[in-house]
Amino acid sequence: CQVDNFDLLSKGLLKNEAIPEGEDAVATINVEALSEEEQDELRRELAKVEEEIQTLSQVLAAKEKHLAEIKRKLGITSLQELKQNLSRGWQDVTSTNAYKKTSETLSQAGQKASAAFSTVGSAITKKLEDVKNSPTFKSFEEKVENLKSKVGGNKPAGGDFGEVLNSTANASATEATTKQTEEETQ
């Protein structure tokens, strides 16, 4: 029983032209150009549409209330709905081509970065081995060993490099304390 725009067009009640808005609408609508009969028809149509809108609003409110009652009976909470929506949304995102391409690109980039770090690590290790085997380092190591044997007495040669450095530092500290004591006694 609803009258649509086509019916109004065919009856000549609605013209097929753009509907002006705002102040333009007030200026262009000429109520006097409509006959009494046309105005009455439009008023009836207006009342009918307003009534339908109100009815639809009431039906929608009733449906929403019914939906809430069903969810309550099933034990579905707002938090569960949110989780489901997020989960569904994440699944939708992960199934897109853009996500798949981005994921593949990032995976490849990670593999390349890992390979690059591995190469850099290998290069640094090789360089440190080269330095350790160089004549300059061996000469330095011998000098530290000699200093250690002079300061530390008859301890066996060898040991790890950290021990050698610690004993050298201790010897330097002892030597500085001895000089300070000699200066104070003079």
C-alpha positions, 0 to 999 in steps of 0.5 A, a space after each residue: 500500500 506504499 506509493 513510490 516515486 514512480 506512482 507520484 511521477 505518473 500522477 504528476 505529483 513529483 517532477 523528475 528534477 533535482 530536489 533543491 536543499 536548504 534556502 534554495 528549497 524554500 525559494 523554489 517550492 511553490 505550494 500555490 502551484 499545487 492544487 488543493 487535491 494535490 496538496 491533500 494527496 501529498 499530506 496523506 502520503 506524508 502522514 503515511 510515510 511518517 507512520 511507516 517509519 514509526 512502525 519500522 522503528 518499533 519493529 526494529 526495536 522489538 527485533 533488537 530486544 528479541 536478539 538480546 534475549 536470545 544471546 542472553 539465553 545462549 550465554 553470548 556476552 559482548 566480550 565474546 562477540 567482540 572476540 569473534 568479530 576481531 577473530 573474523 576480521 583478522 581472518 579476513 585481513 590474512 586472507 587478502 592478497 595484500 596481506 599475503 604479498 606483504 607477509 611473503 616480502 617481509 619473510 624474504 627480507 628477514 631471510 636476506 637480513 639473516 644471511 647478511 648478519 651471518 656473513 658479517 659475523 663470519 667476516 668479523 670472526 675471520 678478521 679477529 682470527 687474522 689479527 690474532 695470528 698477525 705478527 704485531 699481535 704475537 709480538 704484543 702477546 710476547 711482551 705481555 708474557 715477559 712483563 707478567 713473568 717479571 712482575 708475577 715471578 716464576 708463574 708458569 707461562 701461558 694462561 688466558 689473555 684476560 689473566 695476563 691483562 689483569 696481572 699487568 694492571 695489578 703490577 702497574 698499580 703496585 708499581 705506582 704505589 711503590 713510587 708514591 711511598 718512596 716519594 713520601 719517605 724522601 
